[in-house]
Amino acid sequence: MAVSDDAVGRGRGVNRTAATPLDVHILADVALPLVHDTVTAWELVAPDVFQKMLLAGVAVDSPADAMALHPAMFVNVEQAKKQFQRGLFKGQTSYKDPIREMSLKSAAYRRSGRGRGWQQAWWLDALVSEDQARRVVETSIGPLAGWRPRTPQDGLP
């Protein structure tokens, strides 16, 4: 892999000031001939299960629904539950810098059927529209009994 100073210089770092800094993040498995401030191990910045679901389209807080939405990410529902427990801080969704510069949207949804509770779905507005997010959820888990988009006033659950 060849990385030139031109590629890194594209952000016009020379035109930046202390008030308008430029961060350049390079993901590489080889040493590069660049001056750097920090080197971070991939394990510390790798996307967690929530972020992986977001990047795949829609993230949900139900392990069973996550398995239906993202079968390539999970072997079975039990494994999804364990990943949620480990990766989502014991069931609490992490909003740790999900994806910078992108707007996180969410909705509460309820599956059809007696005794079904409300779950949460999230998507990145820059990648998926609300209608697309709802269609993805319905295509994967079946018809919904309810869908309630959340507004900024609601706050994130």
C-alpha positions in Angstrom: 0.0 0.0 0.0 1.4 3.4 -1.0 0.4 6.5 0.9 1.7 9.7 -0.4 1.9 13.0 1.4 -0.5 14.3 -1.2 -3.2 11.9 0.1 -2.8 13.1 3.7 -2.3 16.7 2.6 -5.7 16.7 0.9 -7.3 18.1 4.1 -5.2 21.2 3.7 -3.7 20.9 7.1 -1.3 23.8 6.3 -4.3 26.1 6.3 -5.5 25.0 9.7 -5.1 26.9 13.0 -5.4 25.9 16.6 -9.1 26.8 16.3 -9.6 24.7 13.2 -7.5 21.6 13.7 -7.3 18.7 11.2 -7.3 15.1 12.4 -6.1 12.5 9.9 -6.8 8.9 10.8 -5.0 6.3 8.8 -5.8 2.6 9.3 -2.8 0.5 8.2 -1.1 -2.7 9.2 2.4 -1.4 8.1 4.6 1.4 9.3 4.2 4.5 7.2 6.8 7.3 6.5 4.6 9.9 8.2 5.1 12.0 11.4 2.3 11.1 13.8 1.1 12.3 17.2 -0.3 9.0 18.4 -0.5 5.3 17.4 -3.5 3.4 18.7 -4.1 -0.3 18.7 -7.0 -1.3 16.5 -8.7 -3.1 19.4 -9.2 0.2 21.2 -10.9 1.9 18.2 -12.6 -1.0 16.4 -16.3 -0.6 15.9 -18.4 -2.3 18.6 -21.5 -4.4 17.7 -23.8 -1.4 17.8 -21.5 0.5 15.4 -21.3 -2.5 13.1 -25.1 -2.8 12.9 -25.3 1.0 12.2 -22.8 0.7 9.4 -24.8 -2.3 8.0 -28.0 -0.1 7.9 -30.0 -0.4 11.1 -29.1 -1.2 14.8 -31.6 -2.5 17.2 -31.6 -3.2 21.0 -33.2 -6.7 20.7 -30.7 -9.6 20.2 -33.4 -11.7 18.5 -34.2 -8.8 16.1 -30.5 -8.1 15.6 -30.0 -11.8 14.6 -32.9 -11.4 12.0 -31.6 -8.1 10.7 -27.9 -9.1 10.6 -27.5 -12.9 10.2 -23.9 -12.6 9.0 -23.0 -10.9 12.3 -24.4 -13.5 14.7 -24.4 -17.3 14.7 -27.6 -17.5 16.8 -29.7 -15.5 19.2 -27.7 -16.7 22.2 -24.5 -15.5 20.7 -26.2 -12.2 19.8 -27.3 -11.9 23.5 -23.7 -12.5 24.7 -22.3 -9.9 22.2 -24.9 -7.4 23.4 -23.9 -8.0 27.0 -20.2 -7.7 26.2 -20.2 -5.0 23.5 -23.1 -2.9 24.7 -22.1 -2.6 28.3 -24.6 -5.1 29.8 -27.4 -4.1 27.6 -26.9 -0.4 27.7 -26.4 1.0 24.2 -23.1 2.9 23.8 -23.2 6.3 22.2 -19.4 6.5 22.3 -18.7 8.6 19.3 -20.9 6.4 17.1 -19.9 7.8 13.7 -18.6 11.4 13.7 -20.4 14.0 11.5 -23.4 11.8 10.9 -26.8 12.3 12.4 -28.1 9.3 14.5 -31.9 8.9 14.1 -34.1 6.5 16.1 -37.6 5.1 16.4 -39.4 2.8 18.8 -41.0 -0.2 17.2 -43.2 -3.0 18.3 -43.6 -6.4 16.6 -47.0 -7.7 15.9 -48.5 -10.2 18.4 -49.8 -10.3 21.9 -47.5 -9.3 24.7 -44.8 -7.7 22.5 -42.9 -4.8 24.0 -41.4 -1.7 22.4 -37.9 -2.0 21.1 -35.5 0.7 19.7 -34.0 1.0 16.2 -31.3 3.4 15.1 -29.8 4.4 11.8 -27.5 7.0 10.3 -29.5 9.6 8.5 -26.7 10.1 6.0 -26.9 6.4 5.0 -30.5 5.4 5.5 -33.8 7.3 5.4 -36.5 6.6 8.0 -38.7 4.8 5.4 -35.7 2.6 4.5 -35.0 1.8 8.1 -38.6 0.8 8.7 -38.7 -1.4 5.6 -35.4 -3.1 6.6 -36.9 -3.9 10.0 -40.2 -5.1 8.6 -38.5 -7.2 5.9 -36.4 -8.9 8.5 -38.8 -9.4 11.4 -42.2 -9.2 9.8 -45.1 -6.6 10.0 -44.9 -4.1 12.8 -47.8 -3.2 15.2 -46.2 0.2 15.7 -43.4 2.6 14.7 -42.8 5.8 16.5 -40.0 8.0 15.2 -38.1 9.8 17.9 -37.5 13.5 17.7 -34.5 15.5 19.1 -36.8 16.7 21.9 -37.4 13.0 23.0 -33.6 12.6 23.5 -31.9 9.3 22.8 -33.2 6.4 24.9 
